[in-house]
Amino acid sequence: MANKKSKHLVTFPAFSFDKIALYYKIRKEKGISAFECSFLLGKHNFFIRDTENPFKPTLIDPEDSAHLAKILLLEDYNPPVTPLDLYKLNVEELKIDRKRIKRVITIETDQDLPNKYLEICTEEKEDELETPLFLSTYAEVQTAFRKLLEQGYFNHTRTALEIFDTFRAMDQFGPNFHPRYLIQNIRYFLNKKSGEPILDNSRTNLFSRRLFAKPIDFTIDQARGEVSNSFAALGINSFSEAADWVSTLNYRRNSDKNNPLCLFEDNCGTCSTKHVLLKRLADENGHPELQLMLGIFYMTAKNTPAIKDVLKKYNLKYIPEAHSYIRAYNHILDYTGIGINETKFELELLAEVEIQADQATDSKVSYHKDYLTTWIKKNGVSYDLDELWKIREECIKALTRRSAT
C-alpha cells in the first residue's frame, strides 16, 4: 500500500496538548496501550486514542489526569505551565495501512518549548505494546481473580482501576504489574459467548466510570414461605427472574397494599409494594444483604417527565418525593419499572433510612410527611402540608397514567 500524506493546521489548547504529549510518552515507555488506559479509566474503548487525535474535541480532564497518574505511577502528572494559551499545530498525517495513521505534530511558534514536536501512531483495540513491566501470565491472573470472586470481592461494585490497584497490592504481582492479562480476564468474565459471564458492567458510578460487579441472584426455594411459593407457581425460580417480573408490572396502586401477595393478585404495584415483595423473597431465602430502603429525592420534570405539567400548574420546580428501593452492598437496585436510573437517582438522593418489609406502608407516609413539613418551613413554601400532599397525589396520578400507556 502506498503511503498517503496530508497536512493540516489546527488550533489546540496548549496545556491540554502538553498533557497529552506527557501521557503518550510515558504510556509508550511503559508499554500500556491506548485501549488498556481507556479501560482502566472506565471510559469507552477509544477514549485515549481520541484524546491523542488533535482533530477530536476529547480532552483529559483533571480527574482523568489523577487516574492516569495512578495507572502510570506518576508523581507529577501535569506538565510545566506553558506561556501560551493555544498552540497552532501543523499536523502531517501519514497513512501506514488500512487502519493505522501516523501523525507528526509540530507546534508553530517562536517560543522555546519542551514538546515542540510529537509523533503519534494510532493503535487498534487489540494492539499489545512491548513493556518493561511485569506481565505475569493469563492463568496466574485468572487464579487470583477467581479467589477474589470466591471471597465476595465483586459483591461490591468495583472500578477497573480499583481492581488493578488490588492486584498491584498482591505480593505475587507487585506495583510494576502490567494490566494486560487482568483486562483480558475481566473481559472473559463478562463475555456471554466465549467466557464465563459472572460479572456485569452495565452500570457506571457518579463520575461516569464503568463499574464491575457480580449481579445479585439466588435460587428460590418454594418451601421457604408464601412469597417464594407464589413465584414458583409462576415458574419463576431465581431472584433475577422475580425482579424482572416485578419490574415489568404496571405502576399502579394496589387494592390492599398490606397484603404481602397483592402484586400477584393485582398484576401491578408501586415502588413500595414491588420492593417489599422482593425484600420478603430475599428474607425468606436467607439473603439479608438485600436491604429495603426508604429515600427522599427531588422529583423534577427532568427526572420524572410525567409530572412536568403538574409542577408547572402549581409553579413548583420540584417536590420532595419518597421512594422505596433495594440497596445491596454499596449500590442501589431499583425494580419499579418506570425508567429510574440508579446512578442519577443516587445523585439526587437527599436522605434515606433502612426499613423492614412490615414497616413500609406506615413508615413511608410518616417519614415523607415529616420531611415535607421541615422542607416547607425551611424554604418558605407557599403551600401547607395538606395542599402539598394533594399536589403530590396529582403527580402520582400523572405518573400512573404515563405507566399505563
C-alpha positions as CSV (number, residue, x, y, z in Angstrom):
1,M,0.0,0.0,0.0
2,A,1.4,3.4,-0.9
3,N,1.7,5.8,2.0
4,K,-0.6,8.8,1.6
5,K,0.3,12.1,3.2
6,S,-1.9,15.1,4.1
7,K,-1.2,18.3,6.0
8,H,-3.5,20.3,8.3
9,L,-3.3,23.3,10.5
10,V,-5.3,23.2,13.8
11,T,-5.6,25.3,16.9
12,F,-5.5,23.3,20.2
13,P,-5.4,24.2,23.9
14,A,-1.8,24.4,24.8
15,F,-1.9,22.9,28.3
16,S,-4.1,20.0,27.1
17,F,-1.7,19.3,24.3
18,D,1.3,19.2,26.6
19,K,-0.6,16.9,28.9
20,I,-1.4,14.5,26.1
21,A,2.2,14.6,25.0
22,L,3.3,13.7,28.5
23,Y,0.9,10.8,28.9
24,Y,1.7,9.5,25.4
25,K,5.4,9.4,26.1
26,I,5.0,7.7,29.5
27,R,2.5,5.1,28.4
28,K,4.6,4.2,25.4
29,E,7.7,3.8,27.6
30,K,5.7,1.5,30.0
31,G,4.0,-0.4,27.1
32,I,0.4,0.3,28.2
33,S,-1.8,0.7,25.1
34,A,-4.4,3.4,24.5
35,F,-7.2,0.8,24.9
36,E,-5.7,-0.5,28.2
37,C,-5.6,3.0,29.6
38,S,-9.1,3.7,28.4
39,F,-10.4,0.5,30.0
40,L,-8.7,1.3,33.4
41,L,-10.2,4.8,33.3
42,G,-13.7,3.2,32.9
43,K,-14.2,5.1,29.7
44,H,-15.2,3.9,26.2
45,N,-12.6,1.8,24.4
46,F,-11.1,4.6,22.2
47,F,-11.1,7.4,24.8
48,I,-7.3,7.8,25.0
49,R,-7.0,7.3,21.2
50,D,-9.4,10.2,20.7
51,T,-7.5,12.5,23.2
52,E,-4.4,11.9,21.1
53,N,-6.1,13.0,17.9
54,P,-5.9,16.8,17.5
55,F,-8.9,16.8,15.3
56,K,-11.1,15.3,18.1
57,P,-12.6,17.5,20.8
58,T,-11.9,14.9,23.5
59,L,-9.7,16.3,26.3
60,I,-8.3,14.8,29.5
61,D,-10.0,16.5,32.5
62,P,-8.3,16.9,35.9
63,E,-9.9,13.7,37.4
64,D,-8.8,11.7,34.4
65,S,-5.3,13.1,34.9
66,A,-5.3,11.9,38.5
67,H,-6.5,8.4,37.4
68,L,-3.9,8.2,34.7
69,A,-1.2,9.2,37.2
70,K,-2.2,6.2,39.3
71,I,-2.2,3.9,36.2
72,L,1.2,5.1,35.0
73,L,2.7,5.5,38.5
74,L,3.4,9.2,38.1
75,E,4.1,11.6,40.9
76,D,3.9,14.7,38.8
77,Y,1.0,14.2,36.3
78,N,0.8,17.7,34.9
79,P,3.3,19.2,32.5
80,P,5.1,22.6,33.2
81,V,2.8,25.6,32.7
82,T,3.2,26.9,29.1
83,P,3.3,30.6,28.4
84,L,0.7,30.2,25.6
85,D,-3.0,29.6,25.8
86,L,-3.3,28.0,22.4
87,Y,-1.0,26.2,20.1
88,K,-1.1,26.3,16.3
89,L,-0.4,22.8,15.3
90,N,1.0,21.7,12.0
91,V,-0.3,18.1,11.6
92,E,1.1,15.8,8.9
93,E,-0.8,12.6,8.6
94,L,0.8,9.5,7.0
95,K,-1.5,6.5,6.4
96,I,0.5,3.4,7.4
97,D,-2.1,0.8,6.5
98,R,-5.9,0.5,6.2
99,K,-6.4,1.2,9.9
100,R,-3.3,3.0,11.2
101,I,-2.2,6.6,10.8
102,K,1.0,8.2,12.0
103,R,0.6,11.9,12.9
104,V,3.7,14.1,13.0
105,I,2.7,17.2,15.0
106,T,4.8,20.4,15.1
107,I,3.9,23.4,17.2
108,E,4.2,26.6,15.0
109,T,5.7,29.1,17.4
110,D,8.8,31.1,18.1
111,Q,8.7,30.1,21.8
112,D,11.3,27.7,23.1
113,L,9.0,24.8,24.1
114,P,10.0,21.4,25.5
115,N,7.3,19.5,23.5
116,K,7.6,21.3,20.1
117,Y,7.4,18.1,18.2
118,L,5.3,14.9,18.7
119,E,4.9,11.8,16.7
120,I,1.8,9.7,17.4
121,C,0.8,6.4,15.8
122,T,-2.8,5.3,16.2
123,E,-3.5,2.0,17.9
124,E,-6.2,-0.6,17.4
125,K,-8.1,-2.0,20.3
126,E,-6.2,-5.4,20.5
127,D,-2.7,-3.9,19.9
128,E,-0.2,-5.1,22.5
129,L,2.9,-3.0,23.2
130,E,6.3,-4.2,24.4
131,T,6.6,-3.5,28.0
132,P,9.3,-3.5,30.7
133,L,6.6,-4.0,33.4
134,F,5.8,-7.4,35.0
135,L,3.2,-9.2,32.9
136,S,2.8,-12.4,34.9
137,T,0.6,-15.0,32.9
138,Y,-3.0,-15.1,32.0
139,A,-3.5,-18.3,34.1
140,E,-1.9,-16.8,37.2
141,V,-4.0,-13.7,36.9
142,Q,-7.2,-15.8,36.5
143,T,-6.4,-17.9,39.6
144,A,-6.1,-14.7,41.7
145,F,-9.2,-13.3,40.0
146,R,-11.2,-16.4,40.9
147,K,-10.1,-16.1,44.5
148,L,-11.5,-12.6,44.7
149,L,-14.8,-13.9,43.2
150,E,-15.0,-16.6,45.9
151,Q,-14.2,-14.1,48.7
152,G,-17.1,-11.9,47.6
153,Y,-14.9,-9.0,46.4
154,F,-17.2,-8.4,43.4
155,N,-20.4,-8.3,45.6
156,H,-19.5,-4.6,45.8
157,T,-19.2,-2.6,42.6
158,R,-15.6,-2.0,41.6
159,T,-14.0,0.3,39.0
160,A,-11.3,-1.2,36.7
161,L,-8.7,1.0,38.4
162,E,-9.7,-0.3,41.8
163,I,-9.4,-3.9,40.6
164,F,-5.9,-3.0,39.1
165,D,-4.8,-1.5,42.4
166,T,-6.0,-4.6,44.3
167,F,-3.8,-6.8,42.1
168,R,-0.8,-4.4,42.4
169,A,-1.1,-4.7,46.1
170,M,-0.7,-8.5,45.9
171,D,2.8,-9.8,46.6
172,Q,2.7,-12.1,43.6
173,F,2.2,-9.2,41.2
174,G,3.5,-6.0,42.8
175,P,3.4,-2.3,41.9
176,N,5.0,-2.8,38.5
177,F,2.3,-5.3,37.4
178,H,1.1,-4.7,33.8
179,P,-2.7,-4.7,33.4
180,R,-2.8,-6.7,30.1
181,Y,-3.9,-10.1,31.5
182,L,-6.1,-8.5,34.1
183,I,-8.1,-6.7,31.5
184,Q,-8.3,-9.9,29.4
185,N,-9.7,-11.7,32.4
186,I,-12.2,-9.0,33.3
187,R,-13.4,-9.3,29.7
188,Y,-13.5,-13.1,29.9
189,F,-15.8,-12.9,33.0
190,L,-18.1,-10.5,31.1
191,N,-18.3,-12.4,27.8
192,K,-21.6,-14.2,27.3
193,K,-20.4,-16.1,24.2
194,S,-16.9,-17.4,24.9
195,G,-16.3,-16.7,28.5
196,E,-17.9,-17.1,31.9
197,P,-20.4,-14.2,32.3
198,I,-20.1,-13.9,36.1
199,L,-19.7,-10.1,36.1
200,D,-21.9,-7.3,34.9
201,N,-20.7,-3.9,33.7
202,S,-24.0,-2.2,32.8
203,R,-23.6,0.4,35.5
204,T,-21.4,3.5,35.9
205,N,-20.5,5.4,39.1
206,L,-21.3,9.0,39.9
207,F,-18.4,10.1,37.7
208,S,-19.5,8.0,34.6
209,R,-16.8,5.4,35.1
210,R,-17.7,1.8,34.3
211,L,-18.4,-0.5,37.3
212,F,-18.0,-4.2,37.6
213,A,-19.9,-6.4,40.0
214,K,-21.4,-9.8,40.4
215,P,-25.2,-9.5,39.9
216,I,-27.4,-10.3,42.9
217,D,-29.1,-13.6,42.3
218,F,-30.1,-16.8,44.1
219,T,-32.3,-19.8,43.6
220,I,-35.8,-19.6,45.1
221,D,-36.7,-22.4,47.5
222,Q,-40.5,-22.6,47.3
223,A,-40.7,-24.2,50.7
224,R,-39.3,-21.1,52.4
225,G,-42.5,-19.2,52.5
226,E,-45.6,-17.9,50.8
227,V,-43.8,-15.4,48.6
228,S,-41.3,-18.0,47.4
229,N,-44.1,-20.4,46.7
230,S,-46.1,-17.8,44.8
231,F,-43.2,-17.1,42.5
232,A,-42.5,-20.8,42.0
233,A,-46.2,-21.3,41.0
234,L,-45.5,-18.9,38.1
235,G,-42.4,-20.8,37.0
236,I,-40.1,-18.2,38.4
237,N,-37.1,-19.9,40.1
238,S,-34.5,-17.2,40.8
239,F,-34.3,-13.7,42.2
240,S,-33.2,-12.2,38.9
241,E,-36.3,-13.7,37.2
242,A,-38.5,-12.4,40.1
243,A,-37.0,-8.9,39.8
244,D,-37.6,-8.9,36.0
245,W,-41.3,-10.0,36.6
246,V,-41.8,-7.3,39.2
247,S,-40.3,-4.5,37.1
248,T,-42.5,-5.3,34.1
249,L,-45.7,-4.9,36.1
250,N,-47.6,-1.6,35.5
251,Y,-47.0,1.1,38.0
252,R,-50.3,1.4,39.8
253,R,-51.5,1.4,43.4
254,N,-52.7,-2.0,44.8
255,S,-56.2,-2.7,46.2
256,D,-54.7,-3.8,49.5
257,K,-51.1,-2.8,49.9
258,N,-50.9,-4.5,53.3
259,N,-51.5,-7.9,51.6
260,P,-48.0,-9.5,51.1
261,L,-49.2,-11.1,47.9
262,C,-51.1,-8.1,46.4
263,L,-48.8,-8.0,43.3
264,F,-49.8,-11.5,42.3
265,E,-53.5,-10.6,42.7
266,D,-53.5,-7.2,41.1
267,N,-50.7,-7.6,38.5
268,C,-49.5,-4.1,39.3
269,G,-47.6,-2.3,42.0
270,T,-45.8,0.8,43.3
271,C,-42.2,1.3,44.3
272,S,-43.2,0.3,47.9
273,T,-45.2,-2.9,47.2
274,K,-42.8,-4.0,44.5
275,H,-39.7,-3.7,46.6
276,V,-41.4,-5.0,49.7
277,L,-42.2,-8.2,47.8
278,L,-38.6,-8.6,46.7
279,K,-37.4,-7.9,50.2
280,R,-39.7,-10.6,51.6
281,L,-38.4,-13.0,49.0
282,A,-34.8,-12.3,50.0
283,D,-35.6,-12.7,53.7
284,E,-37.4,-16.0,53.1
285,N,-34.4,-17.3,51.2
286,G,-31.7,-16.1,53.7
287,H,-30.3,-13.1,51.9
288,P,-30.3,-10.2,54.4
289,E,-27.7,-8.3,52.3
290,L,-30.7,-7.0,50.3
291,Q,-31.9,-4.0,52.4
292,L,-35.2,-2.3,51.9
293,M,-34.6,1.4,51.8
294,L,-36.8,4.5,52.0
295,G,-35.3,7.6,50.5
296,I,-36.3,11.2,49.7
297,F,-35.3,12.8,46.4
298,Y,-36.2,15.9,44.5
299,M,-38.8,14.8,41.9
300,T,-38.4,17.2,38.9
301,A,-39.7,17.4,35.4
302,K,-36.3,16.3,34.2
303,N,-36.0,13.1,36.2
304,T,-39.8,12.4,36.1
305,P,-41.2,13.9,32.8
306,A,-44.7,12.7,33.5
307,I,-45.2,15.3,36.3
308,K,-44.0,18.3,34.2
309,D,-47.5,19.8,33.7
310,V,-48.4,19.3,37.4
311,L,-45.3,21.2,38.6
312,K,-45.9,23.9,36.1
313,K,-49.5,24.3,37.2
314,Y,-48.5,24.9,40.8
315,N,-45.4,26.9,40.0
316,L,-43.0,24.4,41.6
317,K,-39.6,23.5,40.3
318,Y,-39.6,20.2,42.2
319,I,-41.3,18.4,45.0
320,P,-39.5,16.1,47.6
321,E,-40.8,12.6,47.0
322,A,-40.4,9.4,49.0
323,H,-39.1,6.3,47.1
324,S,-38.6,2.7,48.1
325,Y,-35.8,0.6,46.6
326,I,-33.3,-2.1,47.4
327,R,-29.7,-1.4,48.4
328,A,-27.3,-4.3,48.2
329,Y,-23.8,-3.8,49.5
330,N,-22.7,-0.4,48.1
331,H,-25.2,0.0,45.2
332,I,-28.9,0.8,44.6
333,L,-31.2,-1.7,42.8
334,D,-34.5,-0.3,41.6
335,Y,-37.2,-2.5,40.1
336,T,-40.1,0.0,40.0
337,G,-40.0,-0.3,36.2
338,I,-40.5,3.3,35.3
339,G,-37.1,4.0,33.9
340,I,-35.3,5.2,37.0
341,N,-31.5,5.4,36.5
342,E,-30.0,4.3,39.8
343,T,-26.8,6.3,39.4
344,K,-28.6,9.5,38.7
345,F,-31.1,8.8,41.4
346,E,-28.3,8.5,43.9
347,L,-27.0,11.9,42.9
348,E,-30.5,13.3,43.7
349,L,-31.0,11.4,47.0
350,L,-31.4,13.8,49.9
351,A,-31.9,11.3,52.8
352,E,-32.5,7.6,53.3
353,V,-33.3,5.1,56.0
354,E,-33.5,1.3,56.1
355,I,-36.9,-0.2,56.9
356,Q,-38.3,-3.6,57.2
357,A,-41.0,-5.1,54.9
358,D,-43.8,-4.8,57.6
359,Q,-42.9,-1.2,58.2
360,A,-43.1,0.0,54.6
361,T,-46.7,1.3,54.5
362,D,-46.9,3.3,57.7
363,S,-43.2,4.4,57.8
364,K,-43.2,5.7,54.3
365,V,-46.1,8.1,54.8
366,S,-45.0,9.4,58.2
367,Y,-41.3,9.8,57.1
368,H,-42.4,11.6,53.9
369,K,-44.7,14.0,55.7
370,D,-42.2,14.8,58.4
371,Y,-39.7,15.7,55.7
372,L,-42.2,17.8,53.8
373,T,-43.1,19.7,57.0
374,T,-39.5,20.6,57.6
375,W,-38.9,21.4,53.9
376,I,-41.9,23.8,53.8
377,K,-40.7,25.7,56.9
378,K,-37.1,25.9,55.8
379,N,-37.8,27.0,52.2
380,G,-40.8,29.3,52.8
381,V,-43.0,27.3,50.5
382,S,-46.4,28.9,49.9
383,Y,-48.3,25.7,50.3
384,D,-49.1,24.0,53.6
385,L,-48.7,20.2,54.2
386,D,-52.2,19.3,53.2
387,E,-52.0,21.3,50.0
388,L,-48.6,20.0,49.1
389,W,-49.8,16.4,49.7
390,K,-52.7,16.9,47.2
391,I,-50.2,18.3,44.6
392,R,-48.1,15.2,45.2
393,E,-51.1,13.0,44.7
394,E,-51.7,14.7,41.3
395,C,-48.1,13.9,40.4
396,I,-48.6,10.2,41.3
397,K,-51.8,10.1,39.1
398,A,-49.8,11.6,36.2
399,L,-47.1,9.0,36.7
400,T,-49.7,6.2,36.8
401,R,-51.2,7.4,33.5
402,R,-47.8,7.5,31.8
403,S,-47.0,4.0,33.0
404,A,-50.3,2.6,31.6
405,T,-49.7,4.0,28.1
